[in-house]
Amino acid sequence: MNQDQNKAAALTVPCPQCKTELVWDTSNIFRPFCSESCKNHDLIAWANEEHNIPGDSLHDDVLSRDLEQDF
């Protein structure tokens, strides 16, 4: 395989933060992000609760009450 064929076969993915296409490669230490900046912006968004994982609020409330009990 020549170098052009290797590039064509390489898996590319969008950066979750800025959507820049990048080659999925172990040489990128910020994977899945394209840069440290995008990685940090994503972390800050999670800390500011701009991102969340949907859950069952009824189930979450039941578990929350368990934490409030005095033992």
mmCIF file of the N, C-alpha and C atoms, coordinates in Angstrom:
data_MODEL
# 
_entry.id   MODEL 
# 
loop_
_atom_site.group_PDB 
_atom_site.id 
_atom_site.type_symbol 
_atom_site.label_atom_id 
_atom_site.label_alt_id 
_atom_site.label_comp_id 
_atom_site.label_asym_id 
_atom_site.label_entity_id 
_atom_site.label_seq_id 
_atom_site.pdbx_PDB_ins_code 
_atom_site.Cartn_x 
_atom_site.Cartn_y 
_atom_site.Cartn_z 
_atom_site.occupancy 
_atom_site.B_iso_or_equiv 
_atom_site.pdbx_formal_charge 
_atom_site.auth_seq_id 
_atom_site.auth_comp_id 
_atom_site.auth_asym_id 
_atom_site.auth_atom_id 
_atom_site.pdbx_PDB_model_num 
ATOM 1   N N  . MET A 1 1  ? 0.842   -1.181 0.000  1.00 0.00 ? 1  MET A N  1 
ATOM 2   C CA . MET A 1 1  ? 0.000   0.000  0.000  1.00 0.00 ? 1  MET A CA 1 
ATOM 3   C C  . MET A 1 1  ? 0.887   1.243  0.000  1.00 0.00 ? 1  MET A C  1 
ATOM 4   N N  . ASN A 1 2  ? 0.583   2.191  -0.851 1.00 0.00 ? 2  ASN A N  1 
ATOM 5   C CA . ASN A 1 2  ? 1.377   3.420  -0.850 1.00 0.00 ? 2  ASN A CA 1 
ATOM 6   C C  . ASN A 1 2  ? 0.801   4.411  0.160  1.00 0.00 ? 2  ASN A C  1 
ATOM 7   N N  . GLN A 1 3  ? 1.460   5.538  0.311  1.00 0.00 ? 3  GLN A N  1 
ATOM 8   C CA . GLN A 1 3  ? 1.082   6.514  1.321  1.00 0.00 ? 3  GLN A CA 1 
ATOM 9   C C  . GLN A 1 3  ? -0.325  7.076  1.083  1.00 0.00 ? 3  GLN A C  1 
ATOM 10  N N  . ASP A 1 4  ? -0.722  7.312  -0.172 1.00 0.00 ? 4  ASP A N  1 
ATOM 11  C CA . ASP A 1 4  ? -2.061  7.811  -0.463 1.00 0.00 ? 4  ASP A CA 1 
ATOM 12  C C  . ASP A 1 4  ? -3.134  6.802  -0.076 1.00 0.00 ? 4  ASP A C  1 
ATOM 13  N N  . GLN A 1 5  ? -2.870  5.523  -0.297 1.00 0.00 ? 5  GLN A N  1 
ATOM 14  C CA . GLN A 1 5  ? -3.830  4.499  0.078  1.00 0.00 ? 5  GLN A CA 1 
ATOM 15  C C  . GLN A 1 5  ? -3.934  4.381  1.593  1.00 0.00 ? 5  GLN A C  1 
ATOM 16  N N  . ASN A 1 6  ? -2.827  4.562  2.296  1.00 0.00 ? 6  ASN A N  1 
ATOM 17  C CA . ASN A 1 6  ? -2.854  4.539  3.757  1.00 0.00 ? 6  ASN A CA 1 
ATOM 18  C C  . ASN A 1 6  ? -3.720  5.668  4.301  1.00 0.00 ? 6  ASN A C  1 
ATOM 19  N N  . LYS A 1 7  ? -3.587  6.859  3.725  1.00 0.00 ? 7  LYS A N  1 
ATOM 20  C CA . LYS A 1 7  ? -4.386  8.006  4.160  1.00 0.00 ? 7  LYS A CA 1 
ATOM 21  C C  . LYS A 1 7  ? -5.866  7.750  3.916  1.00 0.00 ? 7  LYS A C  1 
ATOM 22  N N  . ALA A 1 8  ? -6.192  7.162  2.756  1.00 0.00 ? 8  ALA A N  1 
ATOM 23  C CA . ALA A 1 8  ? -7.582  6.884  2.428  1.00 0.00 ? 8  ALA A CA 1 
ATOM 24  C C  . ALA A 1 8  ? -8.173  5.847  3.376  1.00 0.00 ? 8  ALA A C  1 
ATOM 25  N N  . ALA A 1 9  ? -7.363  4.905  3.828  1.00 0.00 ? 9  ALA A N  1 
ATOM 26  C CA . ALA A 1 9  ? -7.833  3.837  4.703  1.00 0.00 ? 9  ALA A CA 1 
ATOM 27  C C  . ALA A 1 9  ? -7.916  4.285  6.164  1.00 0.00 ? 9  ALA A C  1 
ATOM 28  N N  . ALA A 1 10 ? -7.304  5.401  6.498  1.00 0.00 ? 10 ALA A N  1 
ATOM 29  C CA . ALA A 1 10 ? -7.285  5.862  7.885  1.00 0.00 ? 10 ALA A CA 1 
ATOM 30  C C  . ALA A 1 10 ? -8.684  6.306  8.317  1.00 0.00 ? 10 ALA A C  1 
ATOM 31  N N  . LEU A 1 11 ? -9.036  5.936  9.521  1.00 0.00 ? 11 LEU A N  1 
ATOM 32  C CA . LEU A 1 11 ? -10.324 6.310  10.081 1.00 0.00 ? 11 LEU A CA 1 
ATOM 33  C C  . LEU A 1 11 ? -10.276 7.765  10.515 1.00 0.00 ? 11 LEU A C  1 
ATOM 34  N N  . THR A 1 12 ? -11.218 8.556  10.055 1.00 0.00 ? 12 THR A N  1 
ATOM 35  C CA . THR A 1 12 ? -11.309 9.952  10.497 1.00 0.00 ? 12 THR A CA 1 
ATOM 36  C C  . THR A 1 12 ? -12.608 10.139 11.263 1.00 0.00 ? 12 THR A C  1 
ATOM 37  N N  . VAL A 1 13 ? -12.545 10.971 12.288 1.00 0.00 ? 13 VAL A N  1 
ATOM 38  C CA . VAL A 1 13 ? -13.701 11.263 13.133 1.00 0.00 ? 13 VAL A CA 1 
ATOM 39  C C  . VAL A 1 13 ? -13.738 12.755 13.410 1.00 0.00 ? 13 VAL A C  1 
ATOM 40  N N  . PRO A 1 14 ? -14.914 13.303 13.671 1.00 0.00 ? 14 PRO A N  1 
ATOM 41  C CA . PRO A 1 14 ? -14.981 14.719 14.024 1.00 0.00 ? 14 PRO A CA 1 
ATOM 42  C C  . PRO A 1 14 ? -14.635 14.917 15.503 1.00 0.00 ? 14 PRO A C  1 
ATOM 43  N N  . CYS A 1 15 ? -13.948 15.989 15.791 1.00 0.00 ? 15 CYS A N  1 
ATOM 44  C CA . CYS A 1 15 ? -13.695 16.366 17.188 1.00 0.00 ? 15 CYS A CA 1 
ATOM 45  C C  . CYS A 1 15 ? -15.059 16.633 17.833 1.00 0.00 ? 15 CYS A C  1 
ATOM 46  N N  . PRO A 1 16 ? -15.340 16.072 19.005 1.00 0.00 ? 16 PRO A N  1 
ATOM 47  C CA . PRO A 1 16 ? -16.640 16.293 19.646 1.00 0.00 ? 16 PRO A CA 1 
ATOM 48  C C  . PRO A 1 16 ? -16.903 17.766 19.984 1.00 0.00 ? 16 PRO A C  1 
ATOM 49  N N  . GLN A 1 17 ? -15.864 18.542 20.112 1.00 0.00 ? 17 GLN A N  1 
ATOM 50  C CA . GLN A 1 17 ? -16.026 19.938 20.499 1.00 0.00 ? 17 GLN A CA 1 
ATOM 51  C C  . GLN A 1 17 ? -16.164 20.869 19.296 1.00 0.00 ? 17 GLN A C  1 
ATOM 52  N N  . CYS A 1 18 ? -15.202 20.841 18.381 1.00 0.00 ? 18 CYS A N  1 
ATOM 53  C CA . CYS A 1 18 ? -15.175 21.815 17.275 1.00 0.00 ? 18 CYS A CA 1 
ATOM 54  C C  . CYS A 1 18 ? -15.562 21.220 15.925 1.00 0.00 ? 18 CYS A C  1 
ATOM 55  N N  . LYS A 1 19 ? -15.722 19.903 15.878 1.00 0.00 ? 19 LYS A N  1 
ATOM 56  C CA . LYS A 1 19 ? -16.123 19.169 14.668 1.00 0.00 ? 19 LYS A CA 1 
ATOM 57  C C  . LYS A 1 19 ? -15.053 19.112 13.579 1.00 0.00 ? 19 LYS A C  1 
ATOM 58  N N  . THR A 1 20 ? -13.816 19.502 13.861 1.00 0.00 ? 20 THR A N  1 
ATOM 59  C CA . THR A 1 20 ? -12.714 19.358 12.914 1.00 0.00 ? 20 THR A CA 1 
ATOM 60  C C  . THR A 1 20 ? -12.456 17.876 12.684 1.00 0.00 ? 20 THR A C  1 
ATOM 61  N N  . GLU A 1 21 ? -12.332 17.462 11.423 1.00 0.00 ? 21 GLU A N  1 
ATOM 62  C CA . GLU A 1 21 ? -12.043 16.066 11.111 1.00 0.00 ? 21 GLU A CA 1 
ATOM 63  C C  . GLU A 1 21 ? -10.598 15.752 11.492 1.00 0.00 ? 21 GLU A C  1 
ATOM 64  N N  . LEU A 1 22 ? -10.398 14.629 12.182 1.00 0.00 ? 22 LEU A N  1 
ATOM 65  C CA . LEU A 1 22 ? -9.048  14.226 12.548 1.00 0.00 ? 22 LEU A CA 1 
ATOM 66  C C  . LEU A 1 22 ? -8.905  12.730 12.380 1.00 0.00 ? 22 LEU A C  1 
ATOM 67  N N  . VAL A 1 23 ? -7.675  12.312 12.157 1.00 0.00 ? 23 VAL A N  1 
ATOM 68  C CA . VAL A 1 23 ? -7.389  10.887 11.994 1.00 0.00 ? 23 VAL A CA 1 
ATOM 69  C C  . VAL A 1 23 ? -7.371  10.249 13.379 1.00 0.00 ? 23 VAL A C  1 
ATOM 70  N N  . TRP A 1 24 ? -8.142  9.157  13.527 1.00 0.00 ? 24 TRP A N  1 
ATOM 71  C CA . TRP A 1 24 ? -8.169  8.417  14.791 1.00 0.00 ? 24 TRP A CA 1 
ATOM 72  C C  . TRP A 1 24 ? -6.879  7.625  14.876 1.00 0.00 ? 24 TRP A C  1 
ATOM 73  N N  . ASP A 1 25 ? -5.971  8.110  15.693 1.00 0.00 ? 25 ASP A N  1 
ATOM 74  C CA . ASP A 1 25 ? -4.619  7.577  15.723 1.00 0.00 ? 25 ASP A CA 1 
ATOM 75  C C  . ASP A 1 25 ? -4.083  7.680  17.139 1.00 0.00 ? 25 ASP A C  1 
ATOM 76  N N  . THR A 1 26 ? -3.326  6.690  17.563 1.00 0.00 ? 26 THR A N  1 
ATOM 77  C CA . THR A 1 26 ? -2.776  6.694  18.921 1.00 0.00 ? 26 THR A CA 1 
ATOM 78  C C  . THR A 1 26 ? -1.741  7.795  19.137 1.00 0.00 ? 26 THR A C  1 
ATOM 79  N N  . SER A 1 27 ? -1.274  8.420  18.079 1.00 0.00 ? 27 SER A N  1 
ATOM 80  C CA . SER A 1 27 ? -0.307  9.504  18.249 1.00 0.00 ? 27 SER A CA 1 
ATOM 81  C C  . SER A 1 27 ? -0.972  10.789 18.757 1.00 0.00 ? 27 SER A C  1 
ATOM 82  N N  . ASN A 1 28 ? -2.303  10.866 18.691 1.00 0.00 ? 28 ASN A N  1 
ATOM 83  C CA . ASN A 1 28 ? -3.022  12.034 19.198 1.00 0.00 ? 28 ASN A CA 1 
ATOM 84  C C  . ASN A 1 28 ? -3.333  11.804 20.673 1.00 0.00 ? 28 ASN A C  1 
ATOM 85  N N  . ILE A 1 29 ? -2.606  12.460 21.552 1.00 0.00 ? 29 ILE A N  1 
ATOM 86  C CA . ILE A 1 29 ? -2.785  12.249 22.993 1.00 0.00 ? 29 ILE A CA 1 
ATOM 87  C C  . ILE A 1 29 ? -4.077  12.871 23.519 1.00 0.00 ? 29 ILE A C  1 
ATOM 88  N N  . PHE A 1 30 ? -4.751  13.678 22.710 1.00 0.00 ? 30 PHE A N  1 
ATOM 89  C CA . PHE A 1 30 ? -5.995  14.323 23.138 1.00 0.00 ? 30 PHE A CA 1 
ATOM 90  C C  . PHE A 1 30 ? -7.231  13.604 22.609 1.00 0.00 ? 30 PHE A C  1 
ATOM 91  N N  . ARG A 1 31 ? -7.025  12.472 21.953 1.00 0.00 ? 31 ARG A N  1 
ATOM 92  C CA . ARG A 1 31 ? -8.116  11.703 21.365 1.00 0.00 ? 31 ARG A CA 1 
ATOM 93  C C  . ARG A 1 31 ? -9.256  11.536 22.345 1.00 0.00 ? 31 ARG A C  1 
ATOM 94  N N  . PRO A 1 32 ? -10.500 11.732 22.032 1.00 0.00 ? 32 PRO A N  1 
ATOM 95  C CA . PRO A 1 32 ? -11.103 11.958 20.735 1.00 0.00 ? 32 PRO A CA 1 
ATOM 96  C C  . PRO A 1 32 ? -11.108 13.421 20.303 1.00 0.00 ? 32 PRO A C  1 
ATOM 97  N N  . PHE A 1 33 ? -10.498 14.280 21.076 1.00 0.00 ? 33 PHE A N  1 
ATOM 98  C CA . PHE A 1 33 ? -10.455 15.711 20.738 1.00 0.00 ? 33 PHE A CA 1 
ATOM 99  C C  . PHE A 1 33 ? -9.257  16.000 19.844 1.00 0.00 ? 33 PHE A C  1 
ATOM 100 N N  . CYS A 1 34 ? -9.318  17.128 19.146 1.00 0.00 ? 34 CYS A N  1 
ATOM 101 C CA . CYS A 1 34 ? -8.225  17.471 18.238 1.00 0.00 ? 34 CYS A CA 1 
ATOM 102 C C  . CYS A 1 34 ? -7.092  18.189 18.965 1.00 0.00 ? 34 CYS A C  1 
ATOM 103 N N  . SER A 1 35 ? -7.378  18.764 20.128 1.00 0.00 ? 35 SER A N  1 
ATOM 104 C CA . SER A 1 35 ? -6.353  19.543 20.824 1.00 0.00 ? 35 SER A CA 1 
ATOM 105 C C  . SER A 1 35 ? -6.645  19.598 22.321 1.00 0.00 ? 35 SER A C  1 
ATOM 106 N N  . GLU A 1 36 ? -5.684  20.075 23.056 1.00 0.00 ? 36 GLU A N  1 
ATOM 107 C CA . GLU A 1 36 ? -5.869  20.256 24.501 1.00 0.00 ? 36 GLU A CA 1 
ATOM 108 C C  . GLU A 1 36 ? -6.945  21.290 24.772 1.00 0.00 ? 36 GLU A C  1 
ATOM 109 N N  . SER A 1 37 ? -7.015  22.317 23.941 1.00 0.00 ? 37 SER A N  1 
ATOM 110 C CA . SER A 1 37 ? -8.023  23.359 24.103 1.00 0.00 ? 37 SER A CA 1 
ATOM 111 C C  . SER A 1 37 ? -9.438  22.786 24.009 1.00 0.00 ? 37 SER A C  1 
ATOM 112 N N  . CYS A 1 38 ? -9.699  21.967 22.988 1.00 0.00 ? 38 CYS A N  1 
ATOM 113 C CA . CYS A 1 38 ? -11.022 21.359 22.841 1.00 0.00 ? 38 CYS A CA 1 
ATOM 114 C C  . CYS A 1 38 ? -11.321 20.417 24.015 1.00 0.00 ? 38 CYS A C  1 
ATOM 115 N N  . LYS A 1 39 ? -10.329 19.685 24.445 1.00 0.00 ? 39 LYS A N  1 
ATOM 116 C CA . LYS A 1 39 ? -10.493 18.790 25.591 1.00 0.00 ? 39 LYS A CA 1 
ATOM 117 C C  . LYS A 1 39 ? -10.886 19.585 26.834 1.00 0.00 ? 39 LYS A C  1 
ATOM 118 N N  . ASN A 1 40 ? -10.219 20.700 27.067 1.00 0.00 ? 40 ASN A N  1 
ATOM 119 C CA . ASN A 1 40 ? -10.516 21.526 28.236 1.00 0.00 ? 40 ASN A CA 1 
ATOM 120 C C  . ASN A 1 40 ? -11.882 22.204 28.136 1.00 0.00 ? 40 ASN A C  1 
ATOM 121 N N  . HIS A 1 41 ? -12.255 22.650 26.937 1.00 0.00 ? 41 HIS A N  1 
ATOM 122 C CA . HIS A 1 41 ? -13.585 23.254 26.765 1.00 0.00 ? 41 HIS A CA 1 
ATOM 123 C C  . HIS A 1 41 ? -14.681 22.242 27.092 1.00 0.00 ? 41 HIS A C  1 
ATOM 124 N N  . ASP A 1 42 ? -14.487 21.004 26.687 1.00 0.00 ? 42 ASP A N  1 
ATOM 125 C CA . ASP A 1 42 ? -15.465 19.960 26.973 1.00 0.00 ? 42 ASP A CA 1 
ATOM 126 C C  . ASP A 1 42 ? -15.543 19.689 28.475 1.00 0.00 ? 42 ASP A C  1 
ATOM 127 N N  . LEU A 1 43 ? -14.404 19.611 29.130 1.00 0.00 ? 43 LEU A N  1 
ATOM 128 C CA . LEU A 1 43 ? -14.378 19.388 30.578 1.00 0.00 ? 43 LEU A CA 1 
ATOM 129 C C  . LEU A 1 43 ? -15.094 20.518 31.318 1.00 0.00 ? 43 LEU A C  1 
ATOM 130 N N  . ILE A 1 44 ? -14.853 21.740 30.916 1.00 0.00 ? 44 ILE A N  1 
ATOM 131 C CA . ILE A 1 44 ? -15.505 22.894 31.539 1.00 0.00 ? 44 ILE A CA 1 
ATOM 132 C C  . ILE A 1 44 ? -17.013 22.844 31.323 1.00 0.00 ? 44 ILE A C  1 
ATOM 133 N N  . ALA A 1 45 ? -17.441 22.435 30.126 1.00 0.00 ? 45 ALA A N  1 
ATOM 134 C CA . ALA A 1 45 ? -18.876 22.320 29.849 1.00 0.00 ? 45 ALA A CA 1 
ATOM 135 C C  . ALA A 1 45 ? -19.530 21.298 30.775 1.00 0.00 ? 45 ALA A C  1 
ATOM 136 N N  . TRP A 1 46 ? -18.860 20.156 31.009 1.00 0.00 ? 46 TRP A N  1 
ATOM 137 C CA . TRP A 1 46 ? -19.400 19.164 31.946 1.00 0.00 ? 46 TRP A CA 1 
ATOM 138 C C  . TRP A 1 46 ? -19.460 19.744 33.361 1.00 0.00 ? 46 TRP A C  1 
ATOM 139 N N  . ALA A 1 47 ? -18.413 20.452 33.778 1.00 0.00 ? 47 ALA A N  1 
ATOM 140 C CA . ALA A 1 47 ? -18.375 21.034 35.123 1.00 0.00 ? 47 ALA A CA 1 
ATOM 141 C C  . ALA A 1 47 ? -19.470 22.076 35.317 1.00 0.00 ? 47 ALA A C  1 
ATOM 142 N N  . ASN A 1 48 ? -19.802 22.794 34.245 1.00 0.00 ? 48 ASN A N  1 
ATOM 143 C CA . ASN A 1 48 ? -20.859 23.803 34.304 1.00 0.00 ? 48 ASN A CA 1 
ATOM 144 C C  . ASN A 1 48 ? -22.248 23.223 34.040 1.00 0.00 ? 48 ASN A C  1 
ATOM 145 N N  . GLU A 1 49 ? -22.322 21.890 33.962 1.00 0.00 ? 49 GLU A N  1 
ATOM 146 C CA . GLU A 1 49 ? -23.566 21.154 33.727 1.00 0.00 ? 49 GLU A CA 1 
ATOM 147 C C  . GLU A 1 49 ? -24.244 21.539 32.413 1.00 0.00 ? 49 GLU A C  1 
ATOM 148 N N  . GLU A 1 50 ? -23.429 21.911 31.413 1.00 0.00 ? 50 GLU A N  1 
ATOM 149 C CA . GLU A 1 50 ? -23.949 22.165 30.072 1.00 0.00 ? 50 GLU A CA 1 
ATOM 150 C C  . GLU A 1 50 ? -24.173 20.846 29.341 1.00 0.00 ? 50 GLU A C  1 
ATOM 151 N N  . HIS A 1 51 ? -23.485 19.788 29.750 1.00 0.00 ? 51 HIS A N  1 
ATOM 152 C CA . HIS A 1 51 ? -23.684 18.439 29.237 1.00 0.00 ? 51 HIS A CA 1 
ATOM 153 C C  . HIS A 1 51 ? -24.258 17.610 30.376 1.00 0.00 ? 51 HIS A C  1 
ATOM 154 N N  . ASN A 1 52 ? -25.080 16.637 30.031 1.00 0.00 ? 52 ASN A N  1 
ATOM 155 C CA . ASN A 1 52 ? -25.564 15.724 31.058 1.00 0.00 ? 52 ASN A CA 1 
ATOM 156 C C  . ASN A 1 52 ? -25.922 14.394 30.416 1.00 0.00 ? 52 ASN A C  1 
ATOM 157 N N  . ILE A 1 53 ? -26.045 13.402 31.240 1.00 0.00 ? 53 ILE A N  1 
ATOM 158 C CA . ILE A 1 53 ? -26.461 12.084 30.798 1.00 0.00 ? 53 ILE A CA 1 
ATOM 159 C C  . ILE A 1 53 ? -27.888 11.911 31.293 1.00 0.00 ? 53 ILE A C  1 
ATOM 160 N N  . PRO A 1 54 ? -28.828 11.732 30.369 1.00 0.00 ? 54 PRO A N  1 
ATOM 161 C CA . PRO A 1 54 ? -30.226 11.604 30.793 1.00 0.00 ? 54 PRO A CA 1 
ATOM 162 C C  . PRO A 1 54 ? -30.412 10.418 31.725 1.00 0.00 ? 54 PRO A C  1 
ATOM 163 N N  . GLY A 1 55 ? -31.299 10.593 32.673 1.00 0.00 ? 55 GLY A N  1 
ATOM 164 C CA . GLY A 1 55 ? -31.580 9.518  33.613 1.00 0.00 ? 55 GLY A CA 1 
ATOM 165 C C  . GLY A 1 55 ? -33.045 9.518  33.982 1.00 0.00 ? 55 GLY A C  1 
ATOM 166 N N  . ASP A 1 56 ? -33.398 8.638  34.861 1.00 0.00 ? 56 ASP A N  1 
ATOM 167 C CA . ASP A 1 56 ? -34.763 8.507  35.340 1.00 0.00 ? 56 ASP A CA 1 
ATOM 168 C C  . ASP A 1 56 ? -34.878 9.323  36.629 1.00 0.00 ? 56 ASP A C  1 
ATOM 169 N N  . SER A 1 57 ? -35.552 10.457 36.570 1.00 0.00 ? 57 SER A N  1 
ATOM 170 C CA . SER A 1 57 ? -35.612 11.345 37.740 1.00 0.00 ? 57 SER A CA 1 
ATOM 171 C C  . SER A 1 57 ? -36.329 10.675 38.911 1.00 0.00 ? 57 SER A C  1 
ATOM 172 N N  . LEU A 1 58 ? -37.321 9.833  38.656 1.00 0.00 ? 58 LEU A N  1 
ATOM 173 C CA . LEU A 1 58 ? -38.004 9.128  39.737 1.00 0.00 ? 58 LEU A CA 1 
ATOM 174 C C  . LEU A 1 58 ? -37.020 8.216  40.463 1.00 0.00 ? 58 LEU A C  1 
ATOM 175 N N  . HIS A 1 59 ? -36.231 7.473  39.711 1.00 0.00 ? 59 HIS A N  1 
ATOM 176 C CA . HIS A 1 59 ? -35.235 6.579  40.298 1.00 0.00 ? 59 HIS A CA 1 
ATOM 177 C C  . HIS A 1 59 ? -34.168 7.379  41.044 1.00 0.00 ? 59 HIS A C  1 
ATOM 178 N N  . ASP A 1 60 ? -33.722 8.490  40.465 1.00 0.00 ? 60 ASP A N  1 
ATOM 179 C CA . ASP A 1 60 ? -32.710 9.325  41.112 1.00 0.00 ? 60 ASP A CA 1 
ATOM 180 C C  . ASP A 1 60 ? -33.213 9.871  42.435 1.00 0.00 ? 60 ASP A C  1 
ATOM 181 N N  . ASP A 1 61 ? -34.497 10.268 42.492 1.00 0.00 ? 61 ASP A N  1 
ATOM 182 C CA . ASP A 1 61 ? -35.061 10.802 43.729 1.00 0.00 ? 61 ASP A CA 1 
ATOM 183 C C  . ASP A 1 61 ? -35.108 9.741  44.823 1.00 0.00 ? 61 ASP A C  1 
ATOM 184 N N  . VAL A 1 62 ? -35.422 8.513  44.472 1.00 0.00 ? 62 VAL A N  1 
ATOM 185 C CA . VAL A 1 62 ? -35.458 7.436  45.458 1.00 0.00 ? 62 VAL A CA 1 
ATOM 186 C C  . VAL A 1 62 ? -34.080 7.263  46.073 1.00 0.00 ? 62 VAL A C  1 
ATOM 187 N N  . LEU A 1 63 ? -33.065 7.236  45.252 1.00 0.00 ? 63 LEU A N  1 
ATOM 188 C CA . LEU A 1 63 ? -31.706 7.077  45.768 1.00 0.00 ? 63 LEU A CA 1 
ATOM 189 C C  . LEU A 1 63 ? -31.270 8.291  46.579 1.00 0.00 ? 63 LEU A C  1 
ATOM 190 N N  . SER A 1 64 ? -31.710 9.478  46.193 1.00 0.00 ? 64 SER A N  1 
ATOM 191 C CA . SER A 1 64 ? -31.346 10.689 46.931 1.00 0.00 ? 64 SER A CA 1 
ATOM 192 C C  . SER A 1 64 ? -31.888 10.638 48.349 1.00 0.00 ? 64 SER A C  1 
ATOM 193 N N  . ARG A 1 65 ? -33.109 10.153 48.515 1.00 0.00 ? 65 ARG A N  1 
ATOM 194 C CA . ARG A 1 65 ? -33.697 10.066 49.858 1.00 0.00 ? 65 ARG A CA 1 
ATOM 195 C C  . ARG A 1 65 ? -32.895 9.105  50.739 1.00 0.00 ? 65 ARG A C  1 
ATOM 196 N N  . ASP A 1 66 ? -32.354 8.060  50.138 1.00 0.00 ? 66 ASP A N  1 
ATOM 197 C CA . ASP A 1 66 ? -31.531 7.132  50.912 1.00 0.00 ? 66 ASP A CA 1 
ATOM 198 C C  . ASP A 1 66 ? -30.308 7.828  51.486 1.00 0.00 ? 66 ASP A C  1 
ATOM 199 N N  . LEU A 1 67 ? -29.754 8.767  50.751 1.00 0.00 ? 67 LEU A N  1 
ATOM 200 C CA . LEU A 1 67 ? -28.554 9.493  51.208 1.00 0.00 ? 67 LEU A CA 1 
ATOM 201 C C  . LEU A 1 67 ? -28.887 10.490 52.329 1.00 0.00 ? 67 LEU A C  1 
ATOM 202 N N  . GLU A 1 68 ? -30.126 10.944 52.381 1.00 0.00 ? 68 GLU A N  1 
ATOM 203 C CA . GLU A 1 68 ? -30.514 11.951 53.374 1.00 0.00 ? 68 GLU A CA 1 
ATOM 204 C C  . GLU A 1 68 ? -30.868 11.355 54.726 1.00 0.00 ? 68 GLU A C  1 
ATOM 205 N N  . GLN A 1 69 ? -31.001 10.043 54.813 1.00 0.00 ? 69 GLN A N  1 
ATOM 206 C CA . GLN A 1 69 ? -31.382 9.395  56.069 1.00 0.00 ? 69 GLN A CA 1 
ATOM 207 C C  . GLN A 1 69 ? -30.245 9.477  57.078 1.00 0.00 ? 69 GLN A C  1 
ATOM 208 N N  . ASP A 1 70 ? -30.619 9.725  58.320 1.00 0.00 ? 70 ASP A N  1 
ATOM 209 C CA . ASP A 1 70 ? -29.632 9.690  59.412 1.00 0.00 ? 70 ASP A CA 1 
ATOM 210 C C  . ASP A 1 70 ? -29.510 8.255  59.915 1.00 0.00 ? 70 ASP A C  1 
ATOM 211 N N  . PHE A 1 71 ? -28.303 7.815  60.080 1.00 0.00 ? 71 PHE A N  1 
ATOM 212 C CA . PHE A 1 71 ? -28.086 6.456  60.571 1.00 0.00 ? 71 PHE A CA 1 
ATOM 213 C C  . PHE A 1 71 ? -27.696 6.470  62.002 1.00 0.00 ? 71 PHE A C  1 
# 
